[in-house]
Amino acid sequence: MPARILAVDDAPENLEILKVRLESGGYEVVTARDGEEGLARAQETNPDLILLDIMMPKLSGIDVLRELKRHETLKFVPVILLTARAETKDIVSGLDAGGDDYLTKPYEHAALMARVRSMLRIKALNDTVRAQAETLEAQKAELARYNTLLAERVETQVGEIERIGRLRRFLSPQIADLIAAEGNDRSLLESHRREISVVFCDLRGFTAFTDTAAPEDALQVLREYHAATGEIISEFEGTLEHFAGDGIMVFFNDPLPCADHPVRAARMALAMRDRIAALSVQWDKRGYTIGFGIGIAVGYATLGQFGFEGRLEYGAFGSVTNLASRLCDEAASGQIIVSQRTQHLTERVVETVPLGQLKLKGFYRPVTAYDLVALRATSD
């Protein structure tokens, strides 16, 4: 598409000469016969170059030039001033007003075309720079928008992470994660039946200890005990249902499925026994006689949310939890007592010793139980 040039001159013969010469060079030419018409045509046609006579009636070339430079778009259009006299005053006034070059009448064809080509190159370069600047501004605006969106998402995610972190301080990590994801799948926390492995453990002699020990000493023992067992529960990814003083209940295979959950429960119990045994040595040095017992049972339970609208907890309900609790009650210090089903499901991994049938509180029939001794030498 040829460049568009606006020629403004009050002499018709000059306009005709300019039109013929410029069109012979392949340019599109628009003409105006005075300053007012020239300003109007410039606004209508948005030319690439303006040839502007200085001495004109109504509105001089200098005045037209000043108006052009105030226009948001036309101020970037190059202007070649045309003057019949080579007076320094006219040239200086024109250049000061914003003119880019000048020609003195009569002008040679070669000089005219050279200046036109030069100004059009400047205009093309200016258009390129402006387009790049506009593109850059658009990109900056888009980048700013993306940064704002990213900041909002990061803020939301940080808030979610902090919320989950706070939940994890009071709830089992598995339960905290489910609560955080509840909006996506509320069924995860609804009541359901599933086979689980339940581990109950508590300290032996702790009640007698609290009767004679200072409250600060008893609280310190509990803190050490909870820290040790909590670390192991997290390591084996058990679901901690509750701390009740020195009593702890953990179960496996819910709310998220856990492959070979009886074996994982047995391994966790052994790790707890070893860790608390080491702690007991330190407690003995401080004059505290405190032991540790564990009970494990495997069976089906109802799991889900229990409580009321203002206070809900996620837990397990069924005879399997009662059985694990009663087995724990029967365990001596350093002993892990497991149910018959637990022994059957873990015998390839752990060594057990039969304890015969135990009469447990709340169970009408005696319960066959085993003493979980150690991991088998060939187990992983």
C-alpha positions as CSV (number, residue, x, y, z in Angstrom):
1,M,0.0,0.0,0.0
2,P,1.6,3.3,-1.1
3,A,2.4,6.0,1.4
4,R,-0.2,8.8,1.7
5,I,1.2,12.4,1.5
6,L,-0.8,15.5,2.2
7,A,0.3,18.6,0.3
8,V,-0.9,22.0,1.6
9,D,-0.4,25.2,-0.4
10,D,-2.5,28.2,-1.3
11,A,-1.0,28.3,-4.9
12,P,-2.9,25.9,-7.2
13,E,0.0,25.6,-9.6
14,N,2.3,24.5,-6.7
15,L,-0.2,21.9,-5.6
16,E,-0.4,20.6,-9.1
17,I,3.4,20.3,-9.5
18,L,3.6,18.5,-6.1
19,K,0.8,16.1,-7.0
20,V,2.3,15.2,-10.4
21,R,5.8,14.7,-9.1
22,L,4.7,12.7,-6.0
23,E,2.3,10.5,-7.9
24,S,5.0,9.7,-10.4
25,G,7.0,8.4,-7.5
26,G,4.2,6.0,-6.6
27,Y,2.7,7.9,-3.7
28,E,-0.9,8.6,-2.9
29,V,-1.4,12.4,-2.8
30,V,-4.1,14.4,-0.9
31,T,-4.2,18.2,-1.4
32,A,-5.5,21.2,0.6
33,R,-5.6,24.9,-0.6
34,D,-5.2,26.6,2.8
35,G,-4.2,26.1,6.4
36,E,-7.8,25.4,7.7
37,E,-8.5,22.9,4.9
38,G,-5.1,21.3,5.4
39,L,-5.7,20.7,9.1
40,A,-9.1,19.2,8.4
41,R,-7.8,16.9,5.7
42,A,-4.9,15.8,8.0
43,Q,-7.5,14.7,10.6
44,E,-9.6,13.0,7.9
45,T,-6.9,11.1,6.1
46,N,-4.2,10.5,8.7
47,P,-1.3,10.9,6.2
48,D,2.2,9.4,6.5
49,L,3.8,12.8,5.5
50,I,2.7,16.4,5.2
51,L,4.2,19.0,2.8
52,L,3.2,22.3,4.4
53,D,3.5,25.8,2.9
54,I,4.4,28.4,5.6
55,M,2.9,31.5,4.0
56,M,-0.9,30.9,3.7
57,P,-4.1,32.9,4.4
58,K,-6.6,32.1,7.1
59,L,-4.2,29.9,9.0
60,S,-0.5,30.0,8.5
61,G,1.7,26.9,8.1
62,I,3.2,27.7,11.6
63,D,-0.2,27.7,13.2
64,V,-1.2,24.5,11.4
65,L,2.0,22.9,12.6
66,R,1.3,23.9,16.2
67,E,-2.2,22.4,16.0
68,L,-0.8,19.2,14.4
69,K,1.7,18.7,17.3
70,R,-1.1,19.0,19.8
71,H,-3.1,16.2,18.1
72,E,-2.7,12.7,19.8
73,T,-2.0,10.9,16.5
74,L,-1.0,13.5,14.0
75,K,1.9,14.8,16.2
76,F,4.0,11.9,15.1
77,V,3.5,12.6,11.4
78,P,6.7,14.2,9.9
79,V,6.3,17.6,8.3
80,I,8.4,19.2,5.5
81,L,8.0,22.9,5.5
82,L,7.7,24.7,2.1
83,T,8.8,28.3,1.8
84,A,9.3,30.7,-1.1
85,R,12.1,32.5,0.8
86,A,15.2,31.0,2.4
87,E,15.0,33.4,5.3
88,T,16.4,32.0,8.5
89,K,13.5,33.5,10.5
90,D,10.9,31.4,8.7
91,I,13.0,28.2,8.9
92,V,13.7,28.7,12.6
93,S,10.1,29.4,13.4
94,G,8.9,26.3,11.5
95,L,11.5,24.0,13.1
96,D,10.7,25.4,16.5
97,A,7.0,24.7,15.9
98,G,7.8,21.1,15.2
99,G,8.8,20.9,11.6
100,D,11.1,18.1,10.6
101,D,12.7,19.4,7.4
102,Y,12.2,22.2,4.9
103,L,12.4,23.0,1.1
104,T,12.8,26.4,-0.5
105,K,10.7,27.2,-3.6
106,P,11.4,26.6,-6.4
107,Y,12.6,23.1,-5.3
108,E,14.3,20.6,-7.5
109,H,12.6,17.3,-8.1
110,A,15.5,15.2,-6.9
111,A,15.7,17.2,-3.6
112,L,12.0,16.9,-3.1
113,M,11.9,13.1,-3.6
114,A,15.0,12.6,-1.5
115,R,13.5,14.4,1.5
116,V,10.2,12.7,1.0
117,R,11.9,9.3,1.1
118,S,13.9,10.3,4.1
119,M,10.9,11.5,6.1
120,L,8.9,8.4,5.2
121,R,11.7,6.2,6.5
122,I,11.6,8.1,9.7
123,K,7.8,7.8,9.8
124,A,8.0,4.0,9.2
125,L,10.6,3.7,12.0
126,N,8.5,5.8,14.3
127,D,5.4,3.6,13.5
128,T,7.5,0.5,14.3
129,V,8.7,1.9,17.6
130,R,5.2,3.0,18.5
131,A,3.7,-0.4,17.6
132,Q,6.4,-2.2,19.6
133,A,5.8,0.2,22.6
134,E,2.0,-0.5,22.4
135,T,2.7,-4.2,22.2
136,L,5.0,-3.9,25.1
137,E,2.5,-2.0,27.1
138,A,-0.2,-4.6,26.3
139,Q,2.2,-7.4,27.3
140,K,3.0,-5.5,30.5
141,A,-0.7,-5.1,31.2
142,E,-1.3,-8.8,30.5
143,L,1.7,-9.8,32.6
144,A,0.4,-7.6,35.4
145,R,-2.9,-9.3,35.1
146,Y,-1.3,-12.7,35.3
147,N,0.8,-11.6,38.2
148,T,-2.3,-10.4,40.0
149,L,-4.0,-13.7,39.3
150,L,-0.9,-15.7,40.4
151,A,-0.7,-13.6,43.6
152,E,-4.3,-14.3,44.3
153,R,-3.9,-18.0,43.7
154,V,-0.7,-18.2,45.8
155,E,-2.5,-16.3,48.6
156,T,-5.4,-18.7,48.4
157,Q,-3.0,-21.7,48.3
158,V,-0.9,-20.4,51.2
159,G,-4.1,-19.8,53.2
160,E,-5.2,-23.4,52.4
161,I,-1.8,-24.8,53.4
162,E,-1.9,-22.8,56.6
163,R,-5.4,-24.0,57.3
164,I,-4.5,-27.6,56.7
165,G,-1.4,-27.1,58.8
166,R,-3.6,-25.8,61.7
167,L,-6.0,-28.7,61.2
168,R,-3.0,-31.2,61.3
169,R,-2.1,-29.9,64.8
170,F,-5.4,-31.0,66.2
171,L,-6.5,-33.8,63.8
172,S,-4.9,-36.8,62.2
173,P,-3.2,-35.7,58.9
174,Q,-5.4,-38.0,56.9
175,I,-8.6,-36.5,58.5
176,A,-7.3,-32.9,58.0
177,D,-6.6,-33.6,54.3
178,L,-10.1,-35.0,53.9
179,I,-11.7,-32.0,55.6
180,A,-9.7,-29.7,53.3
181,A,-10.9,-31.7,50.3
182,E,-14.5,-32.0,51.6
183,G,-15.8,-29.5,49.1
184,N,-14.8,-31.7,46.2
185,D,-16.2,-35.0,47.7
186,R,-18.3,-34.9,50.8
187,S,-18.8,-38.6,50.6
188,L,-15.3,-39.2,52.0
189,L,-16.4,-38.3,55.5
190,E,-19.8,-40.0,55.4
191,S,-20.6,-43.1,57.5
192,H,-19.3,-46.4,56.0
193,R,-18.3,-49.9,56.9
194,R,-14.7,-51.1,56.4
195,E,-12.2,-53.6,57.9
196,I,-9.6,-51.8,59.9
197,S,-6.7,-52.6,62.2
198,V,-7.0,-50.9,65.6
199,V,-4.1,-50.2,67.9
200,F,-4.7,-49.2,71.5
201,C,-1.8,-48.2,73.8
202,D,-1.3,-46.6,77.2
203,L,1.2,-46.2,80.0
204,R,1.4,-48.6,82.9
205,G,1.5,-47.1,86.3
206,F,0.8,-43.6,85.0
207,T,-2.3,-43.0,87.2
208,A,-0.3,-43.9,90.4
209,F,2.5,-41.7,89.2
210,T,0.3,-38.7,88.8
211,D,-1.0,-39.1,92.4
212,T,2.5,-38.5,93.8
213,A,4.3,-36.5,91.1
214,A,4.1,-32.7,90.6
215,P,1.8,-31.7,87.8
216,E,4.7,-30.2,85.9
217,D,6.5,-33.6,86.0
218,A,3.5,-35.5,84.9
219,L,2.9,-33.1,82.0
220,Q,6.5,-33.4,80.9
221,V,6.2,-37.2,80.8
222,L,3.1,-36.9,78.7
223,R,4.7,-34.5,76.3
224,E,7.7,-36.9,75.9
225,Y,5.4,-39.8,75.4
226,H,3.1,-38.1,72.9
227,A,6.1,-36.7,71.0
228,A,7.6,-40.2,70.7
229,T,4.4,-42.0,69.7
230,G,3.2,-39.2,67.5
231,E,6.4,-39.4,65.4
232,I,5.9,-43.1,64.9
233,I,2.3,-42.8,64.1
234,S,3.2,-40.3,61.3
235,E,6.0,-42.5,60.1
236,F,3.6,-45.5,59.6
237,E,0.8,-43.2,58.3
238,G,-1.7,-44.4,60.9
239,T,-5.0,-42.5,61.5
240,L,-4.9,-41.1,65.0
241,E,-8.4,-41.1,66.4
242,H,-7.6,-39.5,69.7
243,F,-5.3,-38.9,72.6
244,A,-7.0,-39.5,76.0
245,G,-4.4,-38.7,78.6
246,D,-1.9,-41.5,78.3
247,G,-4.3,-43.6,76.2
248,I,-3.9,-43.5,72.4
249,M,-6.1,-45.1,69.6
250,V,-4.8,-45.5,66.1
251,F,-6.3,-47.3,63.2
252,F,-5.3,-48.3,59.7
253,N,-7.1,-48.7,56.3
254,D,-9.3,-45.6,56.8
255,P,-10.1,-43.0,55.7
256,L,-7.7,-43.9,52.9
257,P,-7.1,-47.5,51.9
258,C,-3.9,-49.0,53.3
259,A,-2.5,-52.2,51.8
260,D,-1.7,-54.9,54.3
261,H,-2.9,-52.8,57.2
262,P,-2.6,-55.6,59.9
263,V,1.1,-55.9,59.2
264,R,1.6,-52.1,59.3
265,A,-0.2,-51.9,62.6
266,A,2.0,-54.7,64.0
267,R,5.2,-53.0,62.8
268,M,4.1,-49.7,64.3
269,A,3.3,-51.3,67.6
270,L,6.8,-52.9,67.8
271,A,8.4,-49.5,66.9
272,M,6.4,-47.9,69.7
273,R,7.4,-50.5,72.2
274,D,11.1,-50.0,71.4
275,R,10.9,-46.2,71.5
276,I,9.0,-46.1,74.8
277,A,11.3,-48.7,76.3
278,A,14.2,-46.3,75.7
279,L,12.1,-43.5,77.2
280,S,11.4,-45.7,80.3
281,V,15.1,-45.9,81.0
282,Q,15.2,-42.1,81.2
283,W,12.1,-42.0,83.4
284,D,13.6,-44.7,85.7
285,K,16.6,-42.4,86.2
286,R,14.2,-39.6,87.3
287,G,12.5,-42.0,89.7
288,Y,9.4,-42.7,87.6
289,T,8.3,-46.3,87.3
290,I,6.2,-46.2,84.2
291,G,5.6,-49.0,81.7
292,F,3.8,-49.3,78.3
293,G,1.2,-51.8,76.9
294,I,-0.4,-52.3,73.5
295,G,-3.4,-54.1,72.2
296,I,-4.2,-54.8,68.5
297,A,-7.4,-56.1,66.8
298,V,-8.6,-56.5,63.2
299,G,-12.2,-56.4,62.2
300,Y,-15.1,-54.4,60.6
301,A,-16.2,-51.1,62.1
302,T,-18.5,-48.2,61.2
303,L,-16.4,-45.1,60.4
304,G,-17.4,-41.5,59.8
305,Q,-18.4,-38.3,61.6
306,F,-19.7,-38.5,65.1
307,G,-20.9,-35.8,67.4
308,F,-23.2,-32.9,66.9
309,E,-23.4,-29.8,64.7
310,G,-21.1,-27.7,66.8
311,R,-18.5,-30.4,67.5
312,L,-17.8,-33.3,65.1
313,E,-15.1,-35.9,65.2
314,Y,-14.1,-38.6,62.7
315,G,-13.8,-42.0,64.3
316,A,-14.5,-45.7,64.3
317,F,-17.3,-47.5,66.1
318,G,-17.6,-51.3,66.6
319,S,-16.6,-54.3,68.6
320,V,-13.1,-54.3,67.0
321,T,-12.2,-51.0,68.9
322,N,-13.5,-52.4,72.1
323,L,-11.5,-55.6,71.6
324,A,-8.2,-53.7,71.0
325,S,-8.9,-51.6,74.1
326,R,-9.5,-54.6,76.3
327,L,-6.4,-56.4,74.9
328,C,-4.4,-53.3,75.8
329,D,-5.8,-53.4,79.3
330,E,-4.5,-57.0,79.7
331,A,-1.0,-56.2,78.4
332,A,1.8,-56.0,80.9
333,S,4.5,-53.4,80.6
334,G,6.4,-54.0,77.3
335,Q,3.8,-56.4,76.0
336,I,1.8,-56.3,72.8
337,I,-1.3,-58.5,72.8
338,V,-3.0,-59.2,69.5
339,S,-6.3,-60.9,68.6
340,Q,-6.5,-64.2,66.8
341,R,-7.4,-62.6,63.5
342,T,-4.5,-60.2,63.8
343,Q,-2.1,-63.1,64.5
344,H,-3.4,-65.0,61.5
345,L,-3.0,-62.0,59.1
346,T,0.5,-61.1,60.3
347,E,2.1,-64.5,61.1
348,R,4.3,-64.5,58.0
349,V,5.9,-61.3,59.3
350,V,5.9,-61.4,63.1
351,E,6.6,-63.9,65.8
352,T,3.9,-64.5,68.4
353,V,3.4,-66.6,71.5
354,P,-0.1,-68.1,72.3
355,L,-1.6,-66.7,75.5
356,G,-4.6,-69.0,75.4
357,Q,-8.1,-67.6,76.0
358,L,-8.5,-64.4,77.9
359,K,-11.7,-63.3,79.7
360,L,-12.1,-59.7,78.8
361,K,-14.4,-57.2,80.3
362,G,-17.5,-56.7,78.1
363,F,-17.0,-59.9,76.2
364,Y,-19.2,-62.8,77.1
365,R,-16.9,-65.4,75.6
366,P,-13.2,-65.9,76.2
367,V,-11.0,-64.4,73.5
368,T,-8.0,-66.2,72.0
369,A,-5.0,-63.9,72.2
370,Y,-1.3,-63.9,71.3
371,D,1.8,-62.1,72.6
372,L,3.5,-60.2,69.7
373,V,7.2,-60.7,70.3
374,A,9.2,-59.5,67.4
375,L,9.5,-59.3,63.6
376,R,10.6,-62.5,61.9
377,A,14.2,-62.6,60.9
378,T,13.2,-63.1,57.2
379,S,10.7,-60.2,57.2
380,D,11.4,-57.0,55.3
